[in-house]
Amino acid sequence: MRPLADIIRPKKLDDVIGQEHLIGEGKVIRNLIKNKKLFSMILYGPCGTGKTTLAYTIVNELKLKYEFLNAVINSKKDLDDIILKAKENDGLVLIMDEIHRLNKDKQDLLLPYLENGLIILIGLTTANPYHSINPAIRSRCQLFEVKMLSLDDIIYALKKATKELEKIKIDDDSINYIASLSGGDLRYAYNLLEVAYYASDRHEVTMDVLKSINNKPSLYIDKNDDGYYDVISALQKSIRGSDVNAALHYLARLLVAEDLDIIFRRLSVIAYEDIGLANPAIGPRLEAAIKAAERVGLPEARIPLGEIVVDMALSNKSNSSYMALSSAINDVQMGNVGKVPDHLKTNSKDYKYPHNYKGSYVKQQYLPDNLVGKKYYVPKLTSRYEANLKSVYDKINNDN
């Protein structure tokens, strides 16, 4: 018997839930379908947000021939067979799940056909494609983020799904409870609803039935009050604000919900965004704490995580490197770039190799001509370490 999630999978773009930034009126994927044109793309985002659904919907709307592969499970021979089909049919769409796990042999086989357009790739991944996807693949694809569904999205989807379950009895409180447990994962919500439907007497899904199946505490108190994302945001802001007690409170909420993955990811962001150069040792210490937490698992994972959160909350803070790179990225996105100076180009004979000079430093231009004098990095004197960096920075600027 097919799972409920497959039975109710949308076939039209108008039936897809969420992702208005991609499929809303006038948005990029909506317009691609409207103009009957498709390019290779990578859809990335958390589990259960509808990446596969969106991929299937795109090819269905455009009535395109397609094949589905999983980068981990399917072999090189499977890819060979699809390339042969593409040649026989003058092209096709390849939907590839877990694209970040595609090995080099398969990449080398696929790349020429992406290049000549014989295969249009729709890659699916939960990983950050900017870090995990091979640049050769990434450069041939447009990257689209599939965002976590809101609590209201999940509730709406569950109410639609109940129409596919014959003689189901379920009230709004039970639907809201399922949605609150889902953490934005619609597939999880569908699965819990379906299990409760078949596990209940006369298909009556109640709070007692749901709690007997899954008594994992909800991170939501109320859909209009403290939500899942609010707890994650509060953890970061408490550490940034050096309130160790608040930071431990929000860490405890996430630990009770057993959401280690989001803890690891959010603390990694905080270490480099908010603490940064004020305490550069925090990155390796956090990595050690994460590895220890992974090794021991819950409930003991709380011990190294609690220690590192105390350390991070009470650490000196600096967002200077984060702000510097944000400013540089903004310049690039706004087109404020220029030609690489000739002496920095590959194999230039005019390049001065700093290690050949006293103090491993020699004055020469590095920025493009139109950006000479541009300063992205603004030091913060919140720690001795960054104060030392500032003295080096000032000396170099004064020499220039």
C-alpha positions in Angstrom: 0.0 0.0 0.0 1.4 3.4 -1.0 2.1 5.8 1.9 -0.3 8.7 2.4 2.5 11.2 1.4 2.7 9.6 -2.0 -1.0 9.4 -2.5 -1.6 13.1 -2.0 1.6 14.3 -3.6 0.6 17.4 -5.8 0.8 17.1 -9.5 0.2 20.8 -10.2 2.1 23.8 -9.1 -1.0 25.4 -7.6 -1.4 22.5 -5.2 2.1 22.8 -3.8 2.1 24.0 -0.2 4.5 26.8 0.7 7.5 28.0 -1.3 5.8 31.2 -2.4 9.2 32.8 -3.0 9.7 30.3 -5.8 6.3 29.4 -7.1 4.2 32.5 -6.3 2.8 34.7 -9.0 5.7 36.3 -10.9 8.3 34.2 -9.1 11.1 32.4 -10.8 9.9 28.8 -11.1 6.3 29.9 -11.9 7.7 32.0 -14.7 9.9 29.2 -16.0 6.9 26.9 -16.3 4.8 29.8 -17.8 7.5 30.3 -20.5 7.9 26.5 -21.0 11.7 26.6 -20.3 13.7 24.6 -17.8 17.3 24.9 -16.8 19.4 22.6 -14.5 18.9 23.5 -10.9 19.6 22.3 -7.4 16.7 22.5 -4.8 18.2 22.5 -1.3 16.5 22.7 2.1 15.5 20.7 5.2 13.9 17.3 5.1 10.2 17.2 4.4 9.9 20.6 2.9 8.8 19.4 -0.6 11.9 19.3 -2.7 11.0 16.0 -4.4 7.4 17.2 -4.8 8.5 20.4 -6.4 10.7 18.6 -8.8 8.0 16.2 -9.9 5.5 19.1 -10.2 7.9 21.0 -12.5 8.3 18.1 -15.0 4.6 17.2 -14.8 3.6 20.8 -15.6 6.0 20.9 -18.5 5.2 17.4 -19.7 8.9 16.5 -19.9 10.4 13.0 -19.9 12.3 12.4 -16.7 14.2 9.7 -14.7 14.8 9.6 -11.0 18.1 8.5 -9.4 19.6 8.5 -5.9 23.2 9.5 -5.9 24.0 7.0 -3.1 22.0 4.0 -4.2 22.1 4.1 -8.0 25.3 2.9 -9.8 27.3 4.3 -12.6 25.6 1.8 -14.9 22.2 3.3 -13.9 23.5 6.7 -15.0 24.9 5.2 -18.2 21.4 3.9 -19.0 19.8 7.3 -18.4 22.4 9.0 -20.7 21.5 6.4 -23.4 17.8 7.2 -22.9 18.5 10.9 -23.2 20.3 10.3 -26.5 17.4 8.2 -27.8 14.8 10.8 -26.7 16.8 13.9 -27.7 17.1 14.9 -24.0 15.4 14.3 -20.7 15.3 15.6 -17.1 17.2 13.8 -14.4 15.9 14.2 -10.9 18.7 13.2 -8.6 18.2 12.9 -4.8 21.1 13.4 -2.4 23.1 15.2 -5.2 25.7 16.2 -2.6 26.7 12.5 -2.4 27.5 12.1 -6.1 30.9 10.6 -6.5 33.6 11.9 -8.9 33.2 9.0 -11.4 29.5 9.8 -11.8 30.2 13.6 -11.9 32.7 13.1 -14.7 30.2 11.0 -16.6 27.3 13.5 -16.2 29.1 16.8 -16.7 29.4 16.8 -20.5 25.7 16.1 -21.0 24.8 18.9 -18.6 27.1 21.1 -20.6 25.5 20.3 -24.0 22.0 20.4 -22.6 21.2 16.8 -23.4 20.4 16.3 -19.7 18.6 18.8 -17.5 19.4 18.1 -13.9 17.2 18.8 -10.9 19.3 18.0 -7.9 17.8 17.6 -4.4 19.8 17.9 -1.2 19.4 18.8 2.4 23.0 20.0 2.5 24.2 23.5 1.8 25.1 23.4 -1.9 27.7 26.2 -1.6 29.7 23.9 0.6 28.8 20.4 -0.4 28.2 20.3 -4.1 31.2 19.9 -6.5 31.8 23.4 -8.1 31.8 21.9 -11.6 28.2 20.7 -11.0 27.2 23.8 -9.1 28.4 26.1 -11.8 26.0 24.5 -14.3 23.0 24.8 -12.1 20.8 27.5 -10.6 20.5 27.1 -6.8 17.0 27.5 -5.2 16.4 27.2 -1.5 13.3 25.3 -0.5 12.3 26.8 2.9 10.9 25.2 6.0 7.2 25.1 6.0 5.3 27.2 8.6 3.1 25.8 11.2 0.1 27.1 9.4 1.3 25.4 6.2 1.5 22.1 8.0 -1.9 22.4 9.5 -3.4 23.3 6.1 -1.7 20.3 4.5 -2.9 17.9 7.3 -6.5 19.1 6.9 -6.3 18.4 3.2 -4.8 14.9 3.9 -7.6 13.9 6.2 -9.9 13.9 3.2 -8.0 10.9 1.9 -8.5 8.8 5.0 -11.9 7.2 5.0 -14.1 7.8 8.1 -11.3 9.5 10.0 -12.3 11.4 13.2 -9.9 14.1 14.3 -10.3 17.5 15.9 -8.3 20.7 15.5 -6.3 20.2 18.7 -5.0 16.8 17.4 -4.1 18.3 14.0 -2.3 21.2 15.7 -0.4 18.8 17.9 0.8 16.7 14.9 1.9 19.9 13.2 3.7 21.1 16.3 5.6 17.9 16.6 6.7 18.0 12.9 9.3 20.8 13.3 8.4 21.9 9.8 8.8 18.4 8.2 5.6 17.8 6.3 6.5 14.2 5.5 6.9 13.5 9.2 3.5 15.0 9.8 1.8 12.9 7.2 3.4 9.7 8.5 2.3 10.4 12.1 -1.2 11.1 10.9 -1.3 7.9 8.9 0.1 5.8 11.8 -2.4 7.3 14.2 -5.3 6.6 11.8 -4.5 2.9 11.6 -3.5 2.6 15.2 -6.7 4.1 16.6 -10.0 2.5 17.5 -12.5 3.2 14.7 -10.0 5.6 13.1 -10.5 8.1 15.9 -7.3 10.1 16.2 -7.1 11.7 19.6 -4.4 13.4 21.7 -4.1 10.2 23.7 -3.5 8.1 20.6 -0.9 10.6 19.3 0.9 10.7 22.6 1.0 6.9 22.8 2.8 6.9 19.4 5.0 9.9 19.9 5.3 11.7 23.3 8.3 13.8 22.1 7.6 17.3 23.6 6.6 20.0 21.2 8.8 23.0 20.7 5.7 25.0 20.0 3.6 26.5 22.8 1.2 28.1 20.5 1.3 28.9 16.8 1.1 32.6 17.6 3.6 32.4 20.5 7.0 30.8 21.0 7.7 28.7 17.9 10.4 26.3 16.8 12.3 29.1 14.9 11.8 31.5 17.8 13.6 29.1 20.2 16.5 28.7 17.8 16.7 32.5 17.3 16.5 33.1 21.1 19.4 30.7 21.6 21.6 32.6 19.2 20.6 36.0 20.6 21.1 34.9 24.2 24.6 33.8 23.4 25.3 36.9 21.4 24.0 39.0 24.3 26.2 37.1 26.8 23.2 35.9 28.9 24.4 32.5 29.9 21.3 31.6 31.8 19.0 32.3 28.9 21.3 30.5 26.6 21.2 27.4 28.7 17.4 27.6 28.9 16.9 27.6 25.2 19.6 24.9 24.8 17.5 22.8 27.2 14.4 23.2 25.1 16.2 21.9 22.1 17.8 19.1 24.0 14.4 18.0 25.5 13.1 18.0 21.9 16.1 15.8 21.0 17.0 18.1 18.1 20.8 17.7 18.1 21.2 18.6 14.4 19.8 22.1 14.7 21.9 22.7 17.9 25.1 21.7 16.1 24.3 23.9 13.1 23.2 26.9 15.0 26.2 26.8 17.5 28.5 26.6 14.5 27.0 29.7 13.0 27.3 31.6 16.3 30.9 30.6 16.8 31.9 32.3 13.5 29.3 35.0 13.2 29.1 36.4 16.7 32.3 35.4 18.5 34.6 35.3 15.5 38.0 36.9 15.9 37.4 37.9 19.5 38.0 34.2 20.4 39.1 32.2 17.4 39.8 29.1 19.5 36.0 28.7 20.1 35.6 27.0 16.6 37.9 24.1 17.3 36.5 23.8 20.9 32.9 23.7 19.5 33.9 21.1 17.0 35.3 18.9 19.8 32.1 19.4 21.8 30.0 18.4 18.8 32.0 15.3 18.2 31.8 14.3 21.8 28.0 14.8 21.8 27.7 12.7 18.6 29.8 10.0 20.2 27.9 9.6 23.4 24.4 10.5 22.1 21.5 11.6 24.2 21.0 12.1 27.1 24.7 12.5 27.8 25.2 14.8 24.8 23.9 17.5 27.0 27.1 17.5 29.0 29.6 18.7 26.4 26.9 20.9 24.8 26.1 22.7 28.1 29.8 23.3 28.7 30.4 24.8 25.3 27.3 27.0 25.4 28.5 28.5 28.8 31.9 29.1 27.2 30.3 30.8 24.1 27.9 32.9 26.1 30.7 34.3 28.3 33.2 34.7 25.5 34.3 38.0 24.1 32.3 38.8 20.9 33.2 40.2 17.5 31.3 40.1 14.3 34.0 42.1 12.4 34.9 39.3 9.9 31.2 38.4 9.3 30.4 42.1 8.6 33.5 42.4 6.4 32.6 39.5 4.2 28.9 40.6 4.0 30.1 44.0 2.8 32.3 42.4 0.1 29.5 40.0 -1.0 27.2 43.0 -1.3 29.7 44.7 -3.6 30.0 41.6 -5.8 26.2 41.2 -6.0 25.7 44.9 -6.9 28.3 44.5 -9.7 30.9 46.6 -8.0 33.8 44.5 -9.2 36.7 45.1 -11.6 39.5 43.4 -13.5 42.1 41.4 -11.5 45.3 43.5 -11.6 47.7 42.2 -14.3 50.5 41.3 -11.8 48.1 39.0 -9.8 47.0 37.0 -12.9 48.2 33.4 -13.3 51.9 33.1 -14.2 52.5 36.9 -14.2 56.1 37.9 -14.2 55.4 41.2 -12.4 54.0 39.6 -9.3 56.1 40.3 -6.2 56.4 37.2 -3.9 56.0 38.5 -0.4 58.2 35.8 1.2 61.1 37.1 -0.8 61.0 40.4 1.1 61.8 41.4 4.7 59.0 40.6 7.1 57.3 38.6 4.3 55.6 41.8 3.1 55.9 44.0 0.1 53.8 46.9 -1.0 51.7 46.1 -4.1 48.1 46.6 -5.3 45.7 43.7 -4.8 42.2 45.1 -5.3 40.9 46.0 -8.8 41.6 49.6 -9.8 38.1 50.8 -9.1 38.2 49.4 -5.6 41.6 50.7 -4.5 41.2 52.1 -0.9 38.0 50.1 -0.2 37.9 48.9 3.4 35.7 45.9 4.3 37.3 44.9 7.5 36.7 47.2 10.5 38.4 45.7 13.6 36.7 45.5 17.0 38.8 45.8 20.1 36.9 43.3 22.2 39.9 41.0 22.7 43.6 41.0 22.8 43.7 38.7 19.8 41.8 41.1 17.5 43.7 44.0 19.0 46.9 42.4 17.7 45.3 41.9 14.3 44.4 45.5 14.3 48.0 46.6 14.9 49.1 44.5 11.9 46.2 45.9 9.9 47.1 49.5 10.8 50.7 49.0 10.0 50.0 47.6 6.5 47.5 50.4 5.8 50.0 53.1 6.9 52.7 51.6 4.7 50.2 51.7 1.8 
